[in-house]
Amino acid sequence: MTFERAILHLDLDCFFVSVERLHNPHLIGKPVIIGGKSGRGVVAACSYETRAFGVRSAMPMSQALRLCPDAIVVSSGMSNYSEHSRNVTKVIDDHAPLYQKASIDEFYVDLTGMDEHFGCVKWAKALRERIIKETKLPISTGLGTSRLIAKMCTNESKPDGFGVVYPGEERSFIAKMPVGKIPGIGKQTQVKLKQLGIHSIEQLANFPEDLLVSKFGKYGRSMRRRAQGIDHSPIVATRERKSISTERTFHEDISSLDFLLNKLTQLTVDLAYSLRKKKKSTACVSIKIRYKDFSTFNKQMMLASHTNSDSILLDTAKTLFHQLYNPNQAVRLIGIRFDHLFDGELQYGLFDDSHRERDLLDRLDHIRNKFGKHSITRGTSK
């Protein structure tokens, strides 16, 4: 069967864990959590063995260890992850006609027209096998007629699988799935949909659009279209950028934790706003603290997915800050940096109710664009 439009989605399975297992085979088959080991640490990634206990990315480490006390916790090694991601990118870049790197471990490839020459399915299988052979990393792939279908196909093919949804099969493929299988529909949205009697994607696809819009606004229309398998979003070639950063040197050395957290919040929100203005997102957050004696400390954390969301970036920044902060020393300088920048749209995979976060950011940014970036601020918490 010929694909008029063919999109291949590639997702490195448990990428962070897979990289750690390459360097330490003892971890193979064991429950593994990647993230901060302190009491304030969060889960950056976890193996399928720990997911069976309910452990998920962005979960507090203390909660994750309560769910899976036998898990092996490994501190993240950002340089290793970046290097392995670049290796995968190079394989794709050497062979793909047009691709988009959506995050450190996720890619989309536009194979439209490939059926006339080599065959989309055959080419996709060959690329997957080449990536596994050259990088030794497991990867799941899905081939479909759109980004949405390709991604959902990948998700159904995990772990370490290959799936295809042929033209005309889109709606039947997703119809019986629960609505939570649609990327971006989180738990809170699922609850609201269930209150309307909507449990499956098929029910969402057939639900009156005007009622969805009255309940969810324009997001209701978008959900219904995706439930019908409709997605025309293009593959936009992207390339990794360097970084953006900001820091603040204080006129007097600061000992107040509340003051420092408030300043960190301001710097993070301002920098996230800059990302969104430039239509970029980040996959790595770094914090810098310089104390009164000029001793300087840096710590960074890779994110499970690239983002420009205040919530995720603030949570990550505060986690790193608390890992570095010494209450017995006054602080002279504090700074934040976002690395591994990408062009393109924001993914909303980590939120229970992601469209509300998106709408909030849009409104806050509208106020900042009109009245200045400091015209509205966020409160802070420890």
N, C-alpha and C positions, 0 to 999 in steps of 0.2 A: 504494500500500500504506500502511495506517494504522499509525503508531507509537503503541503504548500508552505507551511511555516513550521520549522522544527527548532525547538529549544531544548538544550541539554543542561540539566542541573547536576552539579557535582558537590558532594558534601563529605568531607573527611570524617570518618566515624570516630567519635570520642577523640578528637584530634590531640588535645593536650595529653590525655592519658596514653594514646598511641605513641606519641613522641617519647614520653617517659619510659614506656615499655621497650622502645627501641634501645634506649640507653641502659635499661635495667630489666632484663628478661625475667627476673624474679617476680616482677609485678604482673606478669601475664596470668590471666585467670583469677587474679585476686581483686577484692573490692578496693578501688583506688579513688581518692578524692584529691583534686588539685586545688590549692588555695592557701590562705593564711592560717597559720597554726595557733595564733593568739586567740584569746577569748572573744575578740572583736572581728576575727577573720570571717571571710565569706567563701563559699564554694565557687571557684572559677569554672570547674568542669568536674565530671565524675564518670566512672566506668558504668557499663551496663549492669555489672554485678551490684553496684550500690543503688542504682536507679530502681532496682527491684524492691528496695526497702523504702522507697519514697524520696530519696535524696535527689535534689535538683540544683541546677546552676543558680547562683545568686542567693542561695539559702544560707543563713548564718551557720558557721561551722559548728557551733555548739549544738544546734538543732540536728544537723546532719549526723553528728557522732552519736546523738541519742538514738536516732533511727537506725544507724548502722555502726555499732560500737567497735566492730572488728575491722573497720575500714583503715587502710593505710593512707595517711595524709602526707602529701608531697608538696613542698613549696614550689611555686611556679618558677620556671626558668625561661624568662622572656626571650633571651637571645637564641636559645635552642628552638623555640616555637617559631620565631621569625625566620630563622635559617631554613627550617623544614618547609614552612609555607612558601618561601621563595623558591625552593627546589620544585615544589608542585607547580607553582606559577610558571616557572621556566618551561616545564614539559608542555603545559597548555599553550603558552605563548609560542613555542616552537612549532606547534601543529594546528592550532585553532584559527579559523578565518576571522572571527570576531568574538571576543569574550569580555565578560565583566567580572571583576573580583569583588564579590559582595562583602566578604569579610576575610579574616585570616585563614578560614578553613572552608569557604563556600564560594562557588563559581557558577556563572551561567555562560553557556556557549551558544551562539546563534549558528545553526547548521542549515538554515534555509537555502535551498538550491543544491544541497549535497546529494540528494537522491539522483540527480541527473548525471552525476559523475561516479561517486563511490558507494553511496547508500548511507543514509543517516544512521541506521541501527548498527551496521557493520563498522562505520567510522567511530561511533560512540563507544562501542565495545572495545575497539582497538585502543582508543585513548585511555579508557579506564585501565586496561591491562598494562599499558605502557607506564602509567602513573604508579601502579602497584609495583611493577618490576623495578623501576628506577628509584623510587623513594622508599619502598618497603612499608608504606602506610596503607591501611585499609580505607576504602572509599566506596560510598554508595552513590549511584547515579540514577537519574530518571529522565526519560526522553518523552516530550509531549509537544503540543502545539502552542504552548504559552509558558511564561515563567511560572504562573500559578500551578498549572497542571504538572509541569516538570518537577517542581518542588514537592508537591503532594505525592507524586509518583516515587520520588526519592525516599520520602519519609516512610512510605509503605514498603520500600525495598530494603530498609535497614534491618540488621547490620550487614555491611559488606555485600550489597546486592546490586542488581541491575534490573530496571523495569522500563516498560514502554507502554504508553497510552497512545493508540493510533487515532488518526483523525476520525471524528464521528463517535468516538467512545468516551469523550470527556465527561458528559453528564452521567452516563451509566457507571463510570468508574468511581465517581465521588458521591453518587446519590445516596447510598445507604450508610455512608460514614456519618458519625456524630458531627455536629456543627463545629466542635472544638478542633477538628482536623484542618479547618481553613486557617492558614497562617494569619495571625493577628487577632483572632477571636479568642479572648482569654476567659477565665473562669467567671468573672463578674458579668460579662456579656452573655455567656452561656446561661447563667441563672436568669437573666432578663428574657432571653429567648425562650427558655423553658416555661416562664410565666405566660408566654403567648402560645404555649403548646407546641413550640418548635424544638425538636430534638435532633432530627436528621438534616443533612444538607438538602435532601430532596424537599423536605417540608419548607425549609427556608427559601429555596428556589421558587416554590409555588405560592408563597405567602404574598398577600397584596402589598404592593410597593408603597402605597400611600400610608398604610398603617405602620410599616417599618420606618418610614421617614418621620412620621409623627412621634415615634418612640425614640429613635436614634439620630434624627437629623439626616444630613447627607450621608453619614456613615451607613445608615440603613440601606440606602440605594446601592452603595458600594458592596455591602455584604451580599445582597441579593444577586447582583451581577456575578460575583465570584462563585456563589452557590450554583449558578447556572453554567459555570465553567468559562465565563467570559473574562478575558484579560488580554489587553492589547499593549501592555507596557513593553517598551523596547529594551533591547540589550544595549547599554551605553558603555562604550569602551572606557575603562578607567585605568589609572595607574597610581601606584603608591606615591604619596607625597612624603615630605619629611616630617615636620612637626610645627606646632605653634605653642607658645608658652607665655606666661606672665608671672611676675613676682613682685613682692613689695618689701622694701627695706624700711624698717621703722625708725623714727627719729629717736625713740627711746626703746631700750630692750624691754620686751613684754613678757610678763609672767602670768597674765590672766588667760586661762583656758577659754573662757567665754569669748573674750576679744579675739583670740586666735581662730576659733571656730567660725566666728562671724566673718572675719577677714577671708578665711579659706572659702567660705560659702560665696562671698562676693566675687572672689577671683575665679572660682569654678563656674559660676553662673555667667559671668561676663565672657569667659573663654568659650563656653558652650554656645552662647548667643553668637559669637563670632563664627563658630563652626557652621551654624545654621544659616547665617547670612551668606556665607561662601558656598552653601550647599555641599558641605563636607561632613564627614563623621570620623570617629577615631576608634582604634582598636586597642589602645594602650594609654594608661594614665600614670603619670609620675608625679611624686611630691618631693619637694626640696625644703629642708629646714636648716637654717644656719643659727647657731647659738651665740651667746654673748662673747665667748672665747674664740669665735670665728670657726669653730669646728662645724663642718657641713656634712649633712647626711641626705642621701637620696634613696627612694624606694619606688618601684614601679610594679604595675599589675596589668597583665593582658586581660582583655574582656572576652567573654564567650562569643560576642557578636559585636560588630561595629555599631556605633550609636552616636547621637548628638543630644541625647536626652538629659536634662538637668538631673532627674532622679537617679539614674544609674551612675552618672559621673560624680554626683555629690556623694552618694553612698560609697563609691570606690575611693574617692579622695579622702573622705573621713576615716575609712578603714586604714588607709596607708598612713595618714597623719597620726592616728593613735598608735600605730606600730612603731613610728619614729619618735614620737613626742616623749621628752624627759621632763617631768614636772619640776625637777630640781634645778633646771637651767632656764634662764631667761632667753627668749627668742629674739634674734636680731633681724632675720629675714625668713619669709615663707614664699614658696612658689609652686606653681603647677604647670605641667606640660602634657600635651596630647601628642602621641606619636602614631605612626602607621595611619596616616590620614588617607581617606578615599573620597573621590568624587561620587556623587549620586545620592539616591534617596535613602531615607532612614528606615531601618527595619524595626519592627515593633514586637519582636518575639518574646521579650522577657516580662512583659506586663500582663497582669490579669485582666486589665481593661485598657488596652493600649490606645484605643481611639480617644478616650477621655484625656489621656496624657498628651496626645498629639494636638487635640483641640485647645487644651490649656496652653501649651507652648506657642501655638499660633496666635492666641489672644495676647499673651504676654509680649511676644515679639512685635506684634502690631503696636502695642503701647510704647515699647522701646523705640521702634522705628519713628514714631510720631513725636515723642517727647524726650528721647535720649535714653541711653542704655541704663542709666541709674534712676530713671523715673519710677521704676517699680522694683522692689527687691523681695527676696525670699527670707523667711525667718530661718533660724538655725536651731539645731538640737545637738546634743552630745552623742 
